[in-house]
């Protein structure tokens, strides 16, 4: 069973579906996951007079530090999850690899937003690409791979891509569970690549040339209203996001195409909450290609904390609680940089910089590549 910690005064009313009405101030939002996204969701909820409770396997984490109370338990512990659900008004998640099966039994007790169909789709790259294709979104050419023999065949046939990326279907993030490959791969190379990703079911994606990566933070409310933030332009290093900037260096027509794609996906999933949709811009008039979507608030939307009246975190809380969505208009240009590992140790110098908004996540250990915080710089809106 989950181990409850901190305050225990949450006494939610019975909520059995989407028609239970909005959750008023004083209600409790249950968040699965104790990381920095949960932390920023909890802070946004507090601004609206709502409480948050965190459910996570770890006793302590960034989110637990700022929530009203927390419960410790495994994500596949159905009994512990049921006990947690009995004390909250709605459940959401900051971590998309939460197993969906144990959550299905909670549907008659408390709303789960976004829905589990969206969660399960995002957890499997093959299911995700199938869903994206079904709504007419472009994706990079791909093929399902179930073993090293299939990998040899895919990279030696007449349609073999010159360059490709082998990605696990599940549990890959920040460049993990991926390996870059070339056409003509021999059996030994295929076996090594298959071992590198843990011998898990995978997809082989053609590496495509693109001018930039952009992302759209899209919110859909309980009433079906959709609001999208301006697309951000993103720069990665070693598979990890380093910088997101707005406005992106794209035309108004390209921005409209991006938000239309994100909206179409949110509507197709009957989504409630905020999602992040990553896209490749090939340039030269070619259509955008969707890379993936995350059924949660997203790293590429952190800039909204300083550059918008209603951040992505408040927008998500509004959506899952059945409130009206806020206006996502950007009042400033912004540039957000992640602080990885020991980069966060220079907090004293950053705290004296009048041009930086500093966010530190309260993580105890600064490991290489670990997201320890971020900084945002804003300036007058240019367009």
URTARA-V258178 format. One record per residue. N is the residue number from 1. PSI is psi in whole degrees, -180 to 180 (999 if undefined). OMEGA is omega in radians with two decimals (999 if undefined). BURIAL is # if it has 24 or more other ideal C-beta (glycine too) atoms within 12 Angstrom, else .. Layout:
n/psi/omega/burial
N/PSI/OMEGA/BURIAL
N/PSI/OMEGA/BURIAL
This chain:
n/psi/omega/burial
1/158/3.12/.
2/148/3.09/#
3/112/-3.12/.
4/142/-3.12/#
5/148/3.08/#
6/-150/-3.06/#
7/148/-3.11/.
8/32/-3.04/.
9/12/3.13/.
10/123/3.13/#
11/78/-3.09/.
12/156/3.02/#
13/170/3.13/.
14/127/3.11/.
15/118/-3.04/#
16/10/3.14/.
17/-176/-3.06/.
18/-16/-3.08/#
19/13/-3.08/.
20/-7/3.14/.
21/166/-3.11/.
22/152/3.10/#
23/116/-3.05/#
24/160/3.01/.
25/139/-3.03/.
26/-19/3.08/.
27/172/-3.05/#
28/127/3.06/#
29/122/3.07/#
30/127/-3.10/#
31/124/3.07/#
32/118/-3.09/#
33/139/-3.05/#
34/22/-3.09/#
35/-165/-3.05/#
36/-30/3.11/#
37/-40/3.05/#
38/-36/3.11/#
39/-48/-3.09/#
40/-29/3.01/#
41/-43/-3.14/#
42/-41/3.11/#
43/-39/3.12/#
44/-39/3.13/#
45/-40/3.13/#
46/-36/3.10/.
47/-30/-3.13/.
48/7/3.12/#
49/17/3.13/.
50/149/3.07/#
51/159/3.04/#
52/147/3.04/#
53/139/-3.08/#
54/134/3.02/#
55/123/-3.10/#
56/158/3.10/#
57/-25/-3.09/#
58/146/3.12/#
59/-34/-3.10/.
60/148/3.10/#
61/176/-3.14/#
62/-40/-3.09/#
63/-40/-3.13/#
64/-28/-3.09/#
65/-22/-3.04/#
66/0/-3.12/#
67/163/3.10/#
68/-40/3.08/#
69/168/-3.12/#
70/160/3.07/#
71/138/-3.13/#
72/128/3.12/#
73/162/3.12/#
74/151/-3.13/.
75/-17/3.12/#
76/16/3.12/.
77/96/-3.04/#
78/-40/-3.12/.
79/-42/3.13/.
80/-40/3.10/#
81/-39/3.12/#
82/-41/3.11/#
83/-39/3.09/#
84/-46/-3.11/#
85/-30/-3.13/#
86/-15/-3.04/#
87/6/-3.12/#
88/166/-3.10/#
89/-22/3.10/#
90/151/3.09/#
91/135/3.02/#
92/-179/-3.09/#
93/151/3.09/#
94/8/-3.00/#
95/113/-2.97/#
96/-4/3.14/#
97/17/3.01/#
98/126/3.13/#
99/134/-3.09/#
100/-34/-3.03/#
101/-47/-3.13/.
102/-18/-3.12/#
103/-19/-3.05/#
104/-32/3.14/.
105/-7/-3.11/.
106/-7/-2.98/#
107/-31/3.14/#
108/-6/-3.13/.
109/-41/-3.02/#
110/145/3.06/#
111/143/3.04/#
112/117/-3.05/#
113/127/0.02/#
114/170/-3.08/#
115/164/-3.05/#
116/-22/3.04/#
117/-46/3.11/#
118/-42/3.14/#
119/-48/-3.10/#
120/-35/3.11/#
121/-44/-3.12/#
122/-20/-3.10/#
123/-14/-3.05/#
124/114/-3.07/#
125/-33/3.13/#
126/-45/3.09/#
127/-38/-3.14/#
128/-47/-3.12/#
129/-36/3.10/#
130/-43/3.13/.
131/-42/3.13/#
132/-43/3.12/#
133/-37/-3.11/.
134/-28/3.13/.
135/7/3.09/#
136/14/3.09/.
137/141/3.07/#
138/142/3.05/#
139/161/3.06/#
140/143/3.09/#
141/141/-3.06/.
142/164/3.04/#
143/141/3.09/#
144/139/-3.13/#
145/126/-3.12/#
146/6/3.12/.
147/172/-3.08/.
148/-32/3.13/#
149/-42/3.09/.
150/-32/3.13/#
151/-42/3.08/#
152/-45/-3.13/#
153/-44/-3.09/.
154/-31/-3.07/#
155/9/3.10/#
156/0/3.13/.
157/177/-3.11/.
158/-25/-3.13/.
159/17/-3.10/.
160/132/3.07/.
161/147/3.12/#
162/-40/3.12/.
163/141/-3.10/.
164/166/3.07/#
165/125/3.04/#
166/123/-3.09/#
167/135/3.02/#
168/145/3.12/#
169/-29/-3.07/#
170/153/2.95/#
171/25/3.05/#
172/135/3.08/#
173/156/3.12/#
174/41/3.09/.
175/-2/3.13/.
176/152/3.12/.
177/29/-3.11/#
178/149/3.04/#
179/137/-3.13/#
180/137/-3.06/#
181/166/3.13/#
182/159/3.08/#
183/151/3.14/.
184/13/-3.12/.
185/131/3.13/#
186/176/-3.06/.
187/-41/-3.14/.
188/-42/3.12/.
189/-39/3.13/.
190/-41/3.13/#
191/-37/3.11/.
192/-42/3.13/.
193/-42/3.13/#
194/-40/3.10/#
195/-35/-3.10/.
196/-32/3.11/.
197/12/3.06/#
198/16/3.12/.
199/34/-3.08/.
200/152/3.02/#
201/140/-2.97/#
202/174/2.94/#
203/144/3.06/#
204/114/-3.10/#
205/137/3.00/#
206/131/3.05/#
207/124/-3.08/#
208/151/3.06/#
209/135/3.09/.
210/154/-3.11/#
211/-34/-3.09/.
212/160/2.95/#
213/136/3.06/#
214/165/3.06/#
215/151/3.10/#
216/129/2.99/#
217/115/-3.02/#
218/135/3.11/#
219/140/3.04/#
220/130/-3.11/#
221/174/-3.13/#
222/-26/3.14/#
223/4/3.13/.
224/-4/3.09/.
225/137/3.12/#
226/135/3.08/#
227/129/3.14/#
228/140/3.01/#
229/162/3.10/#
230/141/3.10/#
231/141/3.07/#
232/150/3.04/#
233/133/-2.96/#
234/144/3.06/#
235/129/-3.14/.
236/158/2.99/#
237/127/-3.12/.
238/37/3.09/.
239/2/-3.10/.
240/135/3.11/#
241/128/3.06/#
242/-39/-3.06/#
243/139/2.95/#
244/134/-3.10/#
245/143/2.99/#
246/139/0.05/#
247/154/3.02/#
248/154/-3.13/#
249/64/-3.14/.
250/162/3.14/#
251/165/3.07/.
252/-35/3.12/.
253/-40/3.12/.
254/-41/3.11/#
255/-41/3.12/#
256/-38/3.09/.
257/-43/-3.12/#
258/-47/-3.13/#
259/-32/3.09/#
260/-40/3.10/#
261/-47/-3.14/#
262/-41/3.12/#
263/-44/-3.13/#
264/-40/3.13/#
265/-45/-3.14/#
266/-41/3.14/#
267/-39/3.14/.
268/-33/-3.14/#
269/-2/-3.02/#
270/47/-2.96/.
271/145/2.98/#
272/119/-3.11/#
273/-167/3.12/#
274/140/3.00/#
275/154/3.03/#
276/128/-3.11/#
277/116/-3.12/#
278/137/-3.08/#
279/152/3.01/#
280/135/3.07/#
281/102/-3.12/#
282/-16/-3.11/.
283/-175/3.06/.
284/34/3.06/.
285/-3/3.11/.
286/148/-3.12/.
287/155/3.06/.
288/149/3.04/#
289/131/3.12/#
290/128/3.09/#
291/-55/3.13/#
292/168/3.01/#
293/152/3.11/#
294/126/-3.09/#
295/60/-3.04/#
296/174/2.95/#
297/158/-2.86/#
298/146/-3.13/#
299/-36/-3.10/#
300/1/3.09/#
301/10/-3.13/#
302/-28/-3.14/#
303/-21/-3.11/#
304/-19/3.11/#
305/-38/-3.12/#
306/-26/-2.97/#
307/1/-3.14/#
308/151/3.09/#
309/-34/3.11/.
310/113/-3.10/#
311/169/3.07/#
312/-31/-3.10/#
313/-46/3.06/#
314/-39/-3.14/#
315/-40/3.12/#
316/-45/3.11/#
317/-44/3.09/#
318/-47/-3.07/#
319/-52/-3.04/#
320/-21/3.10/#
321/1/3.11/#
322/18/3.10/#
323/163/2.99/#
324/144/3.08/.
325/149/3.08/#
326/169/3.11/#
327/122/-3.11/.
328/13/-3.07/#
329/141/3.12/.
330/122/3.14/#
331/-11/-3.12/.
332/156/2.88/#
333/155/-3.08/#
334/156/3.08/#
335/121/-3.11/#
336/129/3.08/#
337/132/3.00/#
338/146/3.03/#
339/113/-3.08/#
340/137/3.07/#
341/-128/-3.04/.
342/-5/3.06/.
343/-27/-3.12/#
344/-10/-3.10/#
345/-15/3.11/.
346/37/-3.04/.
347/-30/-3.11/.
348/-44/3.12/.
349/-40/3.14/.
350/-34/-3.12/#
351/-20/3.13/.
352/-3/-3.14/.
353/114/-3.08/.
354/-12/-3.10/.
355/0/-3.07/.
356/135/2.94/#
357/120/-3.01/#
358/131/3.05/#
359/118/3.08/#
360/139/-2.92/#
361/-3/3.09/#
362/22/3.10/#
363/139/-3.01/#
364/-34/-3.01/.
365/126/-3.13/.
366/85/3.13/.
367/155/3.13/.
368/130/3.12/.
369/-6/-3.13/.
370/136/3.12/.
371/109/-3.08/#
372/-17/-3.11/#
373/-173/3.02/#
374/161/3.06/#
375/146/3.13/#
376/136/3.03/#
377/132/3.11/#
378/156/3.09/#
379/169/-3.11/.
380/140/-3.11/.
381/132/-3.09/.
382/-28/-3.11/.
383/999/999/.
